[in-house]
Amino acid sequence: MDAETLLDQIERRPVAGEQMSFEQLETPDARPAEVEPEGEAEAEKPSAPVTGRHQDVRLYLTVLLKTFVELTDAGLVRDAPFQVRLDDGRTFVPDIIFVAYSNFDRVHETHIEGPPDIAVEVSSPESCALDRGEKFVAYEAAGVREYWLIDPVRELVNLYHLGPDGYYDEFRPDTAGRLRSRVLKGFVLDGGTLWRRVLPTTMEIVEMVRSMLNPR
């Protein structure tokens, strides 16, 4: 079998200052090796951009929930992009979830297998139909004990609790207009704070949680 020697390859290469011809560019030793892809990865669809207000409300709720859960040692809080993989095979990414200690066996590094105890969605105009339609039905069927829907655009707060019949019942506010969680005993959500131009600071949130735990 004829084989090209290393000397032949060196003599064929142009010296410094010379330009390579098209044919030389196309030789196997002059062009980079091509790597055959093992498979075509499905392109991830970019999520719709959210407003600064949406981010502020979501962050406020995350800190509020996390502070309450840590001070009561109730469980674990995770926020997006932490995944929820339901038993029916569907995967969702709620804005915030709460998982009680009794369900920690479901929690993995990047996702939870099965329903969280609470799922929170901060809706945008693009996600509103999904949040109130497919996700509502999916969370209900999967056994998510509470579903919180926050709509900063329309300034709406809807909290749902899973009843003994397996269907969601909407929370009724108390006389002060506040909503009380049945999963997180003592947790009170004052919807009015969500629509303030300037949302509560971290220190204010700590005081709010202390007031929940030590009501007068």
Buried (B, 14 or more C-beta within 10 A) or exposed (E): EEEEEEEEEEEEEEEEEEEEEEEBEEEEEEEEEEEEEEEEEEEEEEEEEBEEBBEBBBBBBBBBBBBBBEEBEBBBBBBBEBBBBBEEEEEBBBBBBBBBEEBEEBBEEEBBEBBBBBBBBBBBEEBBEBBBEEBBEBBBBBBBBBBBBBBBEEEBBBBBBBEEEEEBEEBEBEEEEBBBBEBBEBBBBBBEBBEEEEBBEEEEBBEBBEEBEEEE
